[in-house]
Amino acid sequence: MSSPNPDTRQRILQATADLLSEGGGTGVRMSDIAKRAGISRQAVYLHFANRADLLIATTFYVDELKDTAARLAPSRAAETGRERLDAFVEAWAGYLPEIYPIGRALIDMSPTDEEARSAWAQRMQDMREGCEAAINALKRDGDLAPGLPTAQATDLLWTLLLLPNWEHLTRTCGWSQKQYLKHITATARRLFVIDA
């Protein structure tokens, strides 16, 4: 048996990302993905054991295309907790408009699609780890606002930055991306930084 072709894997991932973005999550079946990638359905399974693996891999693929490592570098290199919080919020807030179509599709699919729910939950858990690192840096510096244990502060920051909240403010309320970033950063500072 021959090993899977990495070019084919990339075509599958791109096809999945395109279909999720275009269709809002409806009709994204393995056969649809195979057709878009120009391969057989069986060929998809040479690269991905199941649909859940494919959806999770697609979210990582999009992260790679959008160079999230470079986006998060200022947060990871920040010398203070205050800098880390601001840099993380800026990185994530700037990323939300770019991942919105795929995120929205996975969220919409989640009530009836365990694999989509698992894929999005995995990505949100990764995002929570970034929130936790920012909160822990504030705590380390003695700058975390009193009255909030680190776990609860992490949960609160995580919730503040969730895609549906961004969607509500920018899509429903009509905020610009610039307004969103300005106000969400100011809110995070007020909530989590002592004497902010």
Salt bridges, closest charged atoms under 4 A:
GLU22 OE1 - ARG36 NH2 2.69
ASP32 OD1 - ARG29 NH2 2.92
ASP63 OD2 - ARG123 NH2 1.73
ASP86 OD2 - ARG189 NH2 2.81
GLU98 OE1 - LYS66 NZ 3.74
GLU98 OE1 - ARG71 NH2 2.67
ASP108 OD1 - ARG104 NH2 2.97
ASP113 OD2 - ARG51 NH1 2.55
GLU114 OE1 - ARG117 NH2 2.42
GLU115 OE1 - ARG51 NH1 3.01
ASP126 OD2 - ARG123 NH1 2.13
ASP141 OD1 - ARG140 NE 2.85
ASP143 OD2 - ARG82 NE 3.11
ASP155 OD1 - ARG128 NH2 2.64
GLU167 OE1 - ARG104 NH1 2.48
